[in-house]
């Protein structure tokens, strides 16, 4: 091996590492392979990391045509035969000194007599390409020439690794730009999934986000066969691989998830028989898990292809999850701020309107009393019809006052004066007050005596609990049973988990249909003849103002079941 070749090889290696000109470096390296070994032709067979199929990515030397480049590896991909395929399968260099007697050789050019194939490894030790060089002379590739070709194969490997690194670096930067410029959550997640698919060379990518209760992961966006199940596919926290990532806040990377005890095979983009590599990372913000981003690859036919994700892939997906989590939290904060500003303006206008209507109502009430007084001075035959009319007017005024009171409660639901108190005591007191005059309603109270205290506005919270209990009575007109229970739970999954207290109110009424479970908490929605439909929205506002959550989890036919979770009081002592 002469010094001139070593100097040329070092120059090519420097270009591969420093100048980020992968295609130009590969082309020049193939020219060097042909010239330095006096060969006929050379080419690099790249392996698609998503499908495992080989294709000619660069070629130099005699008689190459576009058709030859397209068809050169067709047999290798379909039969897994050929010298190039054998080098990919074994991850070892292979030299055919006489192709006419070599069992691995597949003829493509008639003038080839000897051929060398050298695998090109990536930074994880996986075959990413093969360098192939051909000669029209038998036994042409001596050990010295093979060493020279191995050096040039390393140059191509360095160029490909550097190209991958640069592309991923740019992809992360592009993800950051897309997140900063996204106009909505949907636009943001679509862009991220497209970039993840192209960067990690995967056939499927999906994003699951926490629902409002933070007990389930709902499919928010997908690339692949799950696109039709967006909004429907769901995992409980801790369920399967996806739920495990959400509960632990740690990524999972598997070469074959079917052999993992946590794998459930639900909502998989790839059929179990075709399932290959799996990678999932948490989407988080300040240790608070917001969802799970996952990708997968199929188990393809070529035996040289290892359907796996690397540590580098895992770092990319984790970094993307962190960026996405920050962007989602920023989007949520912006939406919340906009909503709060609108609500503040609407609340101020509403408060003034309520005050003005209340004043007018008080004045009208005085006028009705004055009319009633004058009615009694009329002849008896006129008193009855006019009396009925004034009584109706008076009842309407009382009804209007009830509406105004409900509206005031809605506007002031989040104005709290919190103190440490016992949720068990608040529930017991509220139950005694609500059911004192309902003899046909049976109340079963089952409280956890070991519950920590909560920080709450007792008056506001009792008002919310009272609304739930009275609501239960209204849906049991013939009587029934209300079960009130408390227990210790957790406020959120993942790192930084804190305790919370849970209260459940379960009645034996008709229950809430699935399609109404979200609507019942919206303002002005009601299935009852009385009220403005603000009762449960007031309850939701009070609970959320305390940092808690409320949801209805009952089954139709088995009664309504309202579950409230409130954060436990934190000990003020600092260790």
Residue pairs with C-beta under 8 A, 6 or more apart in sequence:
1 144
1 147
1 148
5 36
5 148
8 32
8 36
9 32
9 148
9 151
9 152
9 155
12 25
12 28
12 29
12 32
12 152
12 155
13 154
13 155
13 158
15 21
15 24
15 25
15 28
15 159
16 22
16 25
16 155
16 156
16 158
16 159
16 162
17 158
17 162
19 25
20 162
20 163
20 166
21 159
22 159
22 160
22 162
22 163
23 58
25 155
25 156
25 159
26 44
26 57
26 58
26 156
26 159
26 160
27 58
27 60
29 152
29 155
29 156
29 159
30 42
30 43
30 44
30 58
30 59
30 60
30 61
31 60
32 152
33 39
33 42
33 60
33 131
33 133
33 149
33 152
34 40
34 41
34 42
34 60
34 61
34 133
36 148
36 152
37 133
37 135
37 140
37 141
37 145
37 148
37 149
38 135
38 140
39 61
39 133
39 134
39 135
39 140
40 61
40 62
40 109
40 111
40 112
40 134
40 135
40 136
41 59
41 60
41 61
41 62
41 63
41 64
41 109
41 133
41 134
42 59
42 60
42 61
42 131
42 132
42 133
42 134
43 56
43 58
43 59
43 60
43 64
43 69
43 72
43 132
44 56
44 57
44 58
44 59
44 120
44 129
44 130
44 131
44 132
44 156
45 54
45 55
45 56
45 57
45 72
45 73
45 76
45 84
45 88
45 129
45 130
45 132
46 54
46 55
46 56
46 57
46 128
46 129
46 160
47 53
47 54
47 88
47 127
47 128
47 129
47 130
47 304
47 305
48 54
48 55
48 201
49 128
49 201
50 201
50 202
50 203
50 297
51 203
51 300
51 305
52 300
52 301
52 302
52 304
52 305
52 307
53 77
53 300
53 302
54 73
54 76
54 77
54 84
54 85
54 88
54 130
54 302
55 73
56 69
56 70
56 72
56 73
57 129
59 68
59 69
61 134
63 109
68 108
71 108
72 108
73 82
73 84
75 81
75 82
75 106
76 82
76 84
76 85
76 106
77 85
77 302
79 106
80 89
80 301
80 302
80 303
80 304
81 104
81 106
82 104
82 105
82 106
83 94
83 96
83 99
83 102
83 104
83 105
83 106
83 115
83 117
83 132
84 117
84 130
84 132
85 104
85 302
85 304
86 94
86 104
86 117
87 93
87 94
87 117
87 118
87 119
87 127
87 130
87 132
88 119
88 127
88 130
88 302
88 304
89 303
89 304
90 119
91 119
91 121
91 127
92 119
93 116
93 117
93 118
93 119
93 146
93 150
94 104
94 116
94 117
95 114
95 115
95 116
95 117
95 141
95 146
96 102
96 104
96 105
96 114
96 115
96 116
97 114
97 138
97 139
97 140
97 141
98 113
98 114
98 138
98 139
99 105
99 107
99 112
99 113
99 114
99 115
100 113
105 115
109 134
111 136
112 134
112 135
112 136
113 135
113 136
113 137
113 138
113 140
114 134
114 135
114 137
114 138
114 139
114 140
114 141
115 132
115 133
115 134
115 135
115 141
116 132
116 133
116 141
116 145
116 146
116 149
117 130
117 131
117 132
118 130
118 131
118 132
118 146
118 149
118 150
118 153
119 127
119 129
119 130
119 153
120 127
120 128
120 129
120 130
120 131
120 153
120 154
120 156
120 157
120 160
121 127
121 128
121 157
122 128
122 157
122 160
122 161
122 164
122 310
123 161
123 310
123 312
124 310
124 311
124 312
126 306
126 308
126 310
127 304
128 157
128 160
128 161
129 156
129 157
129 160
131 149
131 152
131 153
131 156
133 141
133 149
135 141
141 149
167 199
168 199
168 312
168 316
171 195
171 198
171 199
171 316
172 316
172 319
172 320
172 323
174 195
175 191
175 192
175 195
175 320
175 323
175 324
176 323
178 188
178 191
178 192
178 195
179 188
179 191
179 192
179 323
179 324
179 326
179 327
180 327
182 188
182 191
182 327
182 331
184 331
185 328
185 331
186 221
188 324
188 327
188 328
188 331
189 207
189 220
189 221
189 324
190 221
192 207
192 293
192 320
192 324
193 205
193 206
193 207
193 221
193 222
193 223
194 223
195 320
196 202
196 205
196 293
196 295
196 317
196 320
197 203
197 205
197 223
197 295
199 316
200 279
200 295
200 309
200 313
200 316
200 317
201 297
202 295
202 296
202 297
203 224
203 269
203 270
203 296
203 297
203 298
204 222
204 223
204 224
204 225
204 226
204 269
204 270
204 295
204 296
204 297
205 222
205 223
205 224
205 293
205 294
205 295
206 219
206 221
206 222
206 223
206 224
206 226
206 267
206 269
206 293
206 294
207 219
207 220
207 221
207 222
207 283
207 291
207 292
207 293
207 294
207 324
208 217
208 218
208 219
208 220
208 233
208 234
208 235
208 242
208 246
208 291
208 292
208 294
209 217
209 218
209 220
209 283
209 290
209 291
209 328
210 216
210 217
210 218
210 246
210 289
210 290
210 291
211 217
211 218
211 234
212 549
212 551
213 549
213 551
214 237
214 491
214 492
214 493
214 549
215 236
215 237
215 493
216 234
216 235
216 236
216 237
217 234
217 235
217 236
217 237
217 242
217 243
217 246
217 291
217 292
218 231
218 233
218 234
219 226
219 229
219 230
219 231
219 232
219 233
219 234
219 267
220 230
220 231
220 291
221 230
222 229
222 230
222 269
224 269
225 269
225 270
226 233
226 267
226 269
229 267
233 266
233 267
235 242
235 243
235 246
235 266
235 267
236 243
237 243
237 246
237 247
237 493
238 244
238 246
238 247
238 493
239 264
239 266
240 262
240 263
240 264
240 266
241 252
241 254
241 257
241 260
241 262
241 263
241 264
241 278
241 280
241 294
242 267
242 280
242 292
242 294
244 252
244 262
245 251
245 252
245 280
245 281
245 282
245 292
245 294
246 282
246 289
246 291
246 292
246 493
246 494
247 493
247 494
248 494
249 282
249 284
249 287
249 289
249 494
249 495
250 282
251 279
251 280
251 281
251 282
251 314
251 317
251 318
252 262
252 278
252 279
252 280
253 277
253 278
253 279
253 309
253 311
253 313
253 314
254 260
254 263
254 277
254 278
254 279
255 276
255 277
255 306
255 307
255 308
256 275
256 276
256 277
256 299
257 263
257 275
257 278
258 265
258 272
258 275
263 278
265 272
265 275
268 275
268 296
269 296
270 276
270 296
270 297
270 298
274 298
274 299
275 296
275 298
275 299
276 296
276 297
276 298
276 299
276 300
276 307
276 308
277 296
277 297
277 307
277 308
277 309
278 294
278 295
278 296
278 309
279 294
279 295
279 296
279 309
279 313
279 314
279 317
280 292
280 293
280 294
280 295
280 317
281 292
281 293
281 294
281 314
281 317
281 318
281 320
281 321
282 289
282 291
282 292
282 293
282 318
282 321
282 325
282 494
283 289
283 290
283 291
283 292
283 293
283 321
283 322
283 324
283 325
283 328
284 290
284 321
284 322
284 325
284 494
284 495
285 325
285 326
285 328
285 329
287 494
287 495
287 496
288 492
288 494
288 495
288 496
289 492
289 493
289 494
289 495
290 325
290 328
290 329
291 325
291 328
293 317
293 320
293 321
293 324
295 309
295 317
297 307
297 308
297 309
298 307
299 307
300 307
347 411
350 407
350 411
351 411
354 404
354 407
354 408
354 411
357 400
357 404
358 401
358 404
361 397
361 400
361 401
361 404
364 397
365 394
365 397
368 390
368 393
368 394
368 397
371 386
371 390
372 387
372 390
372 394
375 382
375 383
375 386
375 387
375 390
376 383
378 386
403 532
406 531
406 532
406 534
406 535
406 538
407 532
407 534
409 463
409 534
409 538
410 523
410 534
410 537
410 538
410 541
413 460
413 538
413 541
413 542
413 545
414 541
414 542
414 544
414 545
415 460
416 456
416 457
416 460
416 545
416 546
417 457
417 459
418 455
418 456
418 457
418 546
419 455
419 456
419 457
419 458
420 453
420 454
420 455
420 569
421 453
421 454
421 455
421 456
421 458
422 451
422 453
422 454
423 451
423 453
423 454
423 456
423 486
423 501
423 503
423 566
424 447
424 448
424 449
424 451
424 486
426 456
426 458
426 461
426 462
426 465
427 445
427 447
427 465
427 484
427 486
427 503
428 445
428 447
429 462
430 462
430 465
430 466
430 469
431 443
431 445
431 469
431 482
431 484
433 466
434 466
434 469
434 470
434 473
435 441
435 443
435 469
435 473
435 482
438 473
438 479
440 478
440 479
440 480
441 473
441 476
441 479
441 480
441 481
441 482
442 479
442 480
442 481
442 482
443 481
443 482
443 483
443 484
444 481
444 482
444 483
444 484
445 484
445 485
446 483
446 484
446 485
446 486
447 484
447 485
447 486
448 485
448 486
448 487
448 488
450 488
451 486
451 487
451 488
451 501
451 568
452 488
452 499
452 501
452 568
452 569
453 568
453 569
454 501
454 546
454 566
454 567
454 568
454 569
455 546
455 567
455 569
456 546
456 566
457 546
460 542
460 545
461 542
461 546
463 538
463 542
464 538
464 539
464 542
464 543
465 503
465 505
467 535
467 536
467 538
467 539
468 505
468 539
468 562
469 482
469 505
471 535
471 536
471 560
472 482
472 505
472 507
472 509
472 560
473 482
474 528
475 507
475 509
475 510
475 560
476 482
476 507
476 508
476 509
480 507
480 508
480 509
480 559
481 507
481 508
482 505
482 506
482 507
482 508
483 504
483 505
483 506
483 507
484 503
484 504
484 505
484 506
485 503
485 504
485 506
486 501
486 502
486 503
486 504
487 501
487 502
487 504
488 499
488 500
488 501
488 502
488 568
489 499
489 500
489 501
489 502
489 565
490 497
490 498
490 499
490 500
491 497
491 498
491 499
491 500
491 565
491 567
492 498
498 567
498 568
498 570
499 567
499 568
500 548
500 565
500 566
500 567
500 568
501 565
501 566
501 568
502 563
502 564
502 565
502 566
503 563
503 564
503 566
504 561
504 562
504 563
504 564
505 560
505 561
505 562
505 564
506 554
506 559
506 560
506 561
506 562
507 559
507 560
508 558
508 559
509 559
509 560
510 556
510 557
510 559
511 554
511 555
511 556
511 557
511 558
511 559
511 560
512 520
512 552
512 554
512 556
512 560
513 556
514 556
516 527
517 551
517 552
519 525
520 527
520 536
520 552
521 536
521 537
521 539
521 540
521 550
522 533
522 537
523 533
523 534
523 537
524 532
524 533
524 534
524 537
525 533
525 537
526 532
526 533
526 535
539 550
540 550
543 549
543 550
543 564
543 566
544 550
546 566
546 567
547 566
547 567
548 564
548 565
548 566
548 567
549 564
549 565
550 562
550 563
550 564
550 565
551 562
551 563
552 560
552 561
552 562
552 563
553 561
553 563
554 560
554 561
554 562
555 561
